[in-house]
């Protein structure tokens, strides 16, 4: 079980983050970035899993800038609320919170970032704009195809579901065509849609999640430790 800590971004904003530290030798640091549903039980389990892999992990509560303590369900009014909160907060301010986590994790060694949905897009932006990152992984980041003018400063791995109704394959093809494959790896998973890694909902696809996670951990081993 991890713990909630408080961090301060460069603009003075204080926010919560879920922290879990490896019980064995720490390989490095890892920022886990939420979906639009807050740092909920799923994101905490994801963070715990990477801590079990040997990392000191922090998952920043990005929506604290609008409404502290948000933890939402996946349907109906909760989903609408999450979309509204995402739109209400400037992405540069979210990146400031990510940067505060990167700085806090630096004593653990090299630092990587893994993000999901909103967090997948923010992982891409972080690779371009946040200093101190050695690797970035984005799962089903729907904004990435519109952010291809951003140049990652560290190696990147991206995961998409072939059946994702919110990210058409034409967008994934645009990403593939725009990036340097030596620096940005792009994987697409058959029979998987949006949020295929979310293990507490109907979108979960176990095989795709397993393979994507294996690739992610191998990538982190290579570039973070």
C-alpha positions as CSV (number, residue, x, y, z in Angstrom):
1,X,0.0,0.0,0.0
2,X,1.4,3.4,-1.0
3,X,0.7,6.8,0.6
4,X,-0.5,10.2,-0.4
5,X,2.2,12.9,-0.2
6,X,2.1,16.6,-1.0
7,X,4.3,18.3,-3.6
8,X,4.7,21.9,-4.8
9,X,4.9,22.9,-8.5
10,X,7.1,25.8,-9.7
11,X,4.1,28.2,-9.7
12,X,3.5,27.5,-6.0
13,X,0.6,25.2,-6.4
14,X,0.5,22.4,-3.8
15,X,-1.0,19.1,-4.9
16,X,-1.4,15.5,-3.8
17,X,0.5,12.6,-5.3
18,X,0.2,8.9,-4.7
19,X,3.7,7.4,-3.9
20,X,4.7,3.8,-3.8
21,X,8.4,2.8,-3.4
22,X,9.9,-0.5,-4.3
23,X,10.7,-2.7,-1.4
24,X,13.8,-4.0,-3.1
25,X,16.7,-2.0,-4.6
26,X,15.2,1.0,-6.4
27,X,16.0,1.0,-10.2
28,X,14.9,4.6,-10.7
29,X,11.9,6.9,-10.6
30,X,8.6,6.7,-12.5
31,X,5.8,9.2,-12.9
32,X,2.4,7.5,-13.6
33,X,-0.1,9.9,-15.1
34,X,-3.8,9.5,-14.6
35,X,-6.7,9.2,-17.0
36,X,-9.5,11.8,-16.7
37,X,-10.9,9.9,-13.7
38,X,-8.3,11.1,-11.1
39,X,-5.8,9.0,-9.1
40,X,-8.4,6.3,-8.5
41,X,-8.0,2.7,-7.5
42,X,-6.9,1.6,-10.9
43,X,-4.2,4.2,-11.2
44,X,-3.0,3.3,-7.7
45,X,-2.8,-0.4,-8.7
46,X,-0.8,0.6,-11.8
47,X,1.6,2.6,-9.6
48,X,1.9,-0.4,-7.2
49,X,2.7,-2.7,-10.1
50,X,5.6,-0.6,-11.3
51,X,6.8,-0.2,-7.7
52,X,6.9,-4.0,-7.6
53,X,9.0,-3.9,-10.7
54,X,11.6,-1.9,-8.8
55,X,10.7,1.8,-9.2
56,X,9.9,4.6,-6.9
57,X,6.6,5.8,-8.3
58,X,4.5,9.0,-8.0
59,X,1.1,9.5,-9.5
60,X,0.2,13.3,-9.3
61,X,-3.4,14.3,-8.7
62,X,-3.5,16.7,-11.7
63,X,-7.1,17.7,-11.1
64,X,-6.2,19.2,-7.7
65,X,-5.8,22.5,-9.5
66,X,-9.5,22.6,-10.1
67,X,-11.0,20.3,-7.5
68,X,-8.9,18.4,-4.9
69,X,-9.4,14.8,-4.2
70,X,-11.2,13.8,-7.4
71,X,-11.8,10.1,-7.9
72,X,-14.4,9.3,-10.5
73,X,-16.2,6.4,-12.1
74,X,-16.1,5.7,-15.8
75,X,-19.6,6.4,-17.1
76,X,-22.3,9.0,-17.3
77,X,-22.0,12.1,-15.2
78,X,-18.6,11.1,-13.8
79,X,-17.2,10.8,-17.3
80,X,-18.6,14.2,-18.2
81,X,-17.2,15.7,-15.0
82,X,-13.7,14.3,-15.9
83,X,-13.8,15.7,-19.4
84,X,-14.8,19.1,-17.9
85,X,-12.0,19.1,-15.4
86,X,-9.5,18.1,-18.1
87,X,-10.6,21.0,-20.3
88,X,-10.6,23.5,-17.3
89,X,-6.9,23.0,-16.5
90,X,-4.1,24.4,-18.8
91,X,-1.9,21.5,-20.0
92,X,1.2,23.5,-19.2
93,X,0.0,23.6,-15.6
94,X,-0.4,19.8,-15.6
95,X,3.1,19.6,-17.0
96,X,4.3,21.7,-14.1
97,X,2.9,19.1,-11.7
98,X,4.6,16.4,-13.7
99,X,7.9,18.3,-13.5
100,X,7.6,18.6,-9.7
101,X,7.3,14.8,-9.5
102,X,10.3,14.3,-11.8
103,X,12.3,16.6,-9.6
104,X,11.2,14.8,-6.4
105,X,12.1,11.4,-8.0
106,X,15.5,12.5,-9.2
107,X,17.3,11.1,-6.1
108,X,16.1,7.6,-7.1
109,X,18.2,7.7,-10.3
110,X,16.9,8.1,-13.9
111,X,13.2,9.0,-14.2
112,X,10.6,7.8,-16.7
113,X,7.0,8.6,-17.2
114,X,4.0,6.3,-18.1
115,X,0.6,7.8,-18.9
116,X,-2.9,6.6,-19.8
117,X,-5.5,8.3,-22.0
118,X,-5.1,12.0,-20.9
119,X,-1.9,10.8,-19.3
120,X,-0.8,9.2,-22.5
121,X,-1.0,12.6,-24.3
122,X,0.8,14.3,-21.3
123,X,3.5,11.7,-21.5
124,X,4.2,12.7,-25.1
125,X,4.2,16.4,-24.1
126,X,6.4,15.7,-21.1
127,X,8.9,14.0,-23.3
128,X,9.2,17.2,-25.3
129,X,8.8,19.8,-22.6
130,X,9.8,18.4,-19.2
131,X,13.5,18.1,-18.4
132,X,15.0,15.2,-16.6
133,X,13.1,12.4,-18.3
134,X,15.0,9.3,-19.6
135,X,12.0,7.6,-21.2
136,X,8.3,8.2,-21.8
137,X,5.4,5.7,-22.5
138,X,2.0,6.7,-23.6
139,X,-1.1,4.5,-23.7
140,X,-3.9,5.6,-26.0
141,X,-3.1,9.3,-26.0
142,X,-5.8,10.9,-28.1
143,X,-4.1,14.3,-28.5
144,X,-0.8,13.0,-29.8
145,X,-1.7,13.1,-33.5
146,X,-2.4,16.8,-33.1
147,X,0.9,17.4,-31.2
148,X,3.4,16.1,-33.8
149,X,5.2,19.4,-33.9
150,X,6.5,18.5,-30.5
151,X,9.9,16.9,-30.5
152,X,10.6,14.3,-27.8
153,X,13.9,14.7,-25.9
154,X,14.0,11.1,-24.7
155,X,13.0,7.7,-26.2
156,X,9.2,7.2,-26.4
157,X,7.0,4.2,-26.7
158,X,3.3,4.5,-27.7
159,X,0.5,2.0,-27.4
160,X,-2.9,2.1,-29.2
161,X,-5.9,-0.2,-29.6
162,X,-6.9,-1.0,-33.1
163,X,-10.6,-0.7,-32.3
164,X,-10.4,2.5,-30.3
165,X,-13.4,4.6,-31.4
166,X,-11.8,7.8,-30.1
167,X,-8.4,7.4,-31.9
168,X,-8.9,6.4,-35.5
169,X,-6.1,4.4,-37.2
170,X,-5.6,7.3,-39.6
171,X,-4.4,9.2,-36.6
172,X,-2.0,6.4,-35.6
173,X,-0.8,6.3,-39.1
174,X,0.0,10.0,-39.0
175,X,2.0,9.5,-35.8
176,X,3.9,6.6,-37.4
177,X,4.7,8.7,-40.5
178,X,5.9,11.7,-38.5
179,X,8.2,10.1,-35.9
180,X,11.7,8.8,-36.1
181,X,11.3,5.0,-35.4
182,X,14.7,4.9,-33.8
183,X,13.4,7.2,-31.1
184,X,9.6,6.6,-31.0
185,X,8.2,3.0,-31.0
186,X,4.5,2.7,-31.9
187,X,2.5,-0.5,-31.2
188,X,-1.1,-1.3,-32.1
189,X,-3.1,-4.1,-30.5
190,X,-5.8,-6.1,-32.3
191,X,-9.1,-6.7,-30.6
192,X,-8.4,-3.8,-28.2
193,X,-10.0,-0.4,-27.9
194,X,-9.6,2.6,-25.7
195,X,-8.5,2.0,-22.1
196,X,-7.6,-1.7,-22.8
197,X,-5.2,-1.6,-19.9
198,X,-7.9,-0.5,-17.4
199,X,-8.4,-3.7,-15.4
200,X,-11.6,-2.7,-13.6
201,X,-13.9,-1.9,-16.5
202,X,-15.5,-3.4,-19.6
203,X,-12.8,-2.0,-21.9
204,X,-10.1,-4.3,-20.4
205,X,-8.4,-6.6,-22.8
206,X,-6.1,-8.9,-20.9
207,X,-3.8,-10.1,-23.7
208,X,-3.2,-6.6,-25.1
209,X,-2.6,-5.3,-21.6
210,X,-0.1,-8.1,-20.8
211,X,1.9,-7.6,-24.0
212,X,1.9,-3.8,-23.7
213,X,3.1,-4.0,-20.1
214,X,5.9,-6.4,-20.9
215,X,7.1,-4.1,-23.7
216,X,6.8,-1.1,-21.3
217,X,8.8,-2.7,-18.5
218,X,11.5,-3.9,-21.0
219,X,11.7,-0.3,-22.3
220,X,12.0,1.1,-18.8
221,X,14.7,-1.4,-18.0
222,X,16.6,-0.2,-21.0
223,X,16.3,3.5,-20.5
224,X,15.7,4.0,-16.8
225,X,17.1,1.0,-15.0
